Amino acid sequence: MDSVWVLQHSPIETLGTIEDTLQAEGLSSRYIRPFAGEPVPQAMDSAPALVVMGGPMGVYDQERHPFLRDEMRLIEDALRLDRPILGVCLGSQLIAATLGGSVTRGRKNEIGWHPVHLTPEASRDQLFQSVASSFLPFHWHGDIFDLPRGAVSLARSDLTEHQAFCYGERVYGLLFHLEATREVITGMVESFAGELEEEDLDGEAILAQATERLGPMHTIGRAVFARWAELARF
């Protein structure tokens, strides 16, 4: 089977634990790095699925980052072919925008460890049905999306109405970072220190909290990503 394509927008925002899950399910992955000048494929061809990762830019930055338009065209092609898609943070926003939803700045940046609460619909969702109704994932975003027409909201937080959604049975967007490892979080704290300053947040405290919080989050992430990976195998 061909590799799952992964659109990467920042050197530090890798697949994290998604990669472990894909490998456990017998799937390989191939990074496509438009931020480093790699072209975005024009069509999915034989790639079985698409993962769209987070990044420091916004959906509305298409003049500065024209590759975002190319990514949305690739997402459109994956939708047309009914290929599984998973979007994380910026990736969820790009999927939402491709489906006709709007992406805007939120009231404030949501950074660090904040609880999310699953919607009643999540209890019937194939990825989230066995997940606790509230849990504590890692966040790093300033933009939010409106729920696209035809999508189902799966999670919210106190600050953000839509933290996760599904569209049909094979397309998922997660605003929070279930995949984040200590390495990824450390990279974000170091690389995006200006955002922490703006919000008067302590990066060292965020990393200290990771010690006890990463384990439970990764348990949830493994379950969710394994169910999504199953979609990519068929």
C-alpha positions in Angstrom: 0.0 0.0 0.0 1.2 3.5 -0.8 2.1 5.9 2.1 -0.4 8.2 3.8 0.5 11.8 2.8 1.2 14.3 5.5 1.1 18.0 4.9 3.6 19.6 7.3 3.7 23.4 8.0 6.5 23.7 10.5 9.6 21.6 11.3 8.5 21.1 14.9 4.9 20.1 14.3 5.4 16.5 13.3 2.9 13.6 13.3 3.9 12.9 16.9 2.0 9.8 18.2 0.0 9.6 15.0 3.1 8.2 13.3 3.4 5.4 16.0 -0.3 4.5 15.4 0.0 4.4 11.6 3.0 2.1 11.9 1.2 -0.2 14.4 -1.6 -0.4 11.8 0.8 -1.3 9.0 0.8 2.1 7.3 3.7 4.2 6.3 3.7 8.0 6.0 5.3 10.5 3.7 5.8 14.1 4.7 5.2 16.9 2.2 6.8 20.1 3.4 5.4 23.1 1.5 6.9 25.5 4.0 10.3 24.3 2.8 9.5 24.7 -0.9 8.2 21.2 -1.6 5.3 21.3 -4.1 1.8 20.1 -3.0 0.6 17.3 -5.2 -2.2 18.3 -7.5 -4.2 15.1 -6.8 -4.3 12.3 -4.3 -3.4 9.7 -7.0 -3.0 6.3 -5.1 -2.3 7.8 -1.6 -4.8 6.1 0.7 -5.3 9.0 3.1 -4.3 12.5 4.0 -3.2 14.1 7.3 -2.9 17.9 7.5 -0.9 19.1 10.4 -0.8 22.4 12.4 1.4 25.4 11.8 2.0 29.1 12.7 0.2 30.5 9.7 -3.6 31.0 9.2 -6.0 29.9 6.5 -6.4 33.6 5.6 -2.6 33.9 4.9 -2.9 32.6 1.4 -1.3 35.7 -0.2 1.8 35.2 1.9 1.7 31.4 1.7 0.2 30.4 -1.7 0.7 26.7 -1.0 -2.3 26.9 1.3 -4.5 27.2 -1.8 -2.8 24.2 -3.3 -3.4 22.3 0.0 -7.1 23.2 -0.1 -7.3 21.9 -3.7 -5.7 18.6 -2.6 -8.2 18.4 0.3 -11.0 18.9 -2.2 -9.6 16.0 -4.3 -9.4 13.8 -1.2 -13.1 14.7 -0.5 -14.1 13.9 -4.0 -12.4 10.5 -3.9 -13.8 9.8 -0.4 -10.3 9.3 1.0 -9.9 9.5 4.8 -8.6 12.9 6.0 -7.4 13.9 9.4 -6.7 17.6 10.2 -4.9 18.9 13.3 -5.1 22.5 14.4 -4.4 24.5 11.2 -5.3 21.3 9.4 -8.7 21.2 10.9 -9.2 24.9 9.9 -8.1 24.1 6.3 -10.6 21.3 6.1 -13.4 23.5 7.5 -12.6 26.2 5.0 -12.5 23.8 2.1 -16.0 22.6 3.2 -17.3 26.2 3.2 -16.8 27.1 6.9 -15.3 30.4 7.9 -12.0 30.6 9.9 -11.4 33.7 12.1 -9.4 34.8 15.0 -10.7 33.6 18.4 -11.3 35.8 21.4 -7.8 34.9 22.6 -5.1 32.4 22.0 -5.9 29.0 23.6 -2.5 27.7 24.7 -1.6 25.0 27.2 -3.7 22.3 28.9 -7.4 23.0 28.8 -10.3 20.5 29.2 -12.5 19.7 26.3 -16.1 18.3 26.6 -17.5 15.9 24.0 -20.9 16.6 22.5 -23.7 14.0 22.7 -23.0 13.2 19.0 -19.5 12.1 20.0 -20.9 9.2 22.0 -22.1 7.7 18.7 -19.0 8.5 16.7 -16.7 5.7 15.6 -13.5 7.5 16.8 -14.8 9.0 20.0 -17.5 6.7 21.3 -15.4 5.1 24.0 -13.6 8.3 25.1 -14.5 9.9 28.4 -16.9 12.8 28.0 -14.3 15.3 29.3 -10.5 15.1 29.0 -7.4 17.3 29.0 -5.5 17.7 25.8 -2.8 20.2 24.7 -3.8 23.3 22.8 -2.0 25.9 20.8 -4.2 28.0 18.5 -5.5 31.5 18.1 -7.9 30.8 15.1 -11.3 29.1 15.3 -13.7 27.7 12.7 -17.4 27.8 12.2 -18.9 24.3 11.7 -19.2 23.6 8.0 -22.6 22.7 6.6 -23.1 18.9 6.9 -20.4 18.5 9.6 -21.0 17.3 13.1 -19.5 19.0 16.1 -17.8 16.4 18.4 -16.1 18.6 21.1 -16.0 22.0 22.7 -14.0 23.8 25.3 -14.9 26.7 27.6 -13.3 29.1 25.2 -14.0 27.5 21.8 -17.4 26.2 20.6 -16.0 23.8 18.1 -12.9 21.8 19.0 -13.5 18.8 16.8 -15.8 17.7 14.0 -16.5 14.9 11.6 -17.7 15.2 8.0 -19.3 12.0 6.7 -17.6 8.9 8.0 -14.0 9.5 6.9 -13.1 13.2 7.5 -12.1 14.5 10.9 -10.8 17.8 12.2 -9.2 18.3 15.7 -8.3 21.8 16.9 -6.4 20.4 19.9 -3.2 18.4 19.8 -3.8 14.9 20.9 -0.7 13.8 19.0 1.7 16.2 20.7 4.8 14.6 22.4 7.1 16.3 24.9 9.5 17.0 22.0 6.8 18.7 20.0 5.6 20.8 22.9 9.2 21.8 23.8 9.7 22.9 20.2 6.5 24.9 20.2 7.4 26.6 23.6 10.8 27.5 22.2 9.7 28.5 18.7 6.5 30.4 19.6 7.8 32.1 22.7 6.4 35.4 21.5 2.8 34.1 21.7 3.4 32.9 25.3 4.6 36.4 26.2 1.5 38.0 24.6 -0.7 35.8 26.8 1.5 36.1 29.9 2.0 32.3 29.9 4.9 30.4 31.4 6.4 27.9 29.0 8.3 26.1 31.7 5.0 25.5 33.6 3.4 24.1 30.5 6.3 21.7 30.1 6.1 20.7 33.8 2.4 20.0 33.5 3.2 17.7 30.5 4.9 15.2 32.8 1.6 14.0 34.3 -0.7 14.9 31.5 0.9 13.4 28.4 0.3 9.8 29.5 -3.5 10.1 29.8 -3.7 12.2 26.6 -1.7 9.6 24.6 -3.9 6.8 25.8 -6.9 8.7 24.2 -4.9 9.6 21.2 -3.9 6.0 20.5 -7.5 4.9 20.5 -8.7 7.8 18.3 -5.9 7.6 15.8 -6.0 3.8 15.6 -9.7 4.0 14.6 -8.9 6.6 12.0 -6.0 4.6 10.7 -8.4 1.6 10.2 -10.3 3.8 7.7 -7.1 4.4 5.8 -6.5 0.7 5.3 -9.6 0.1 3.3 
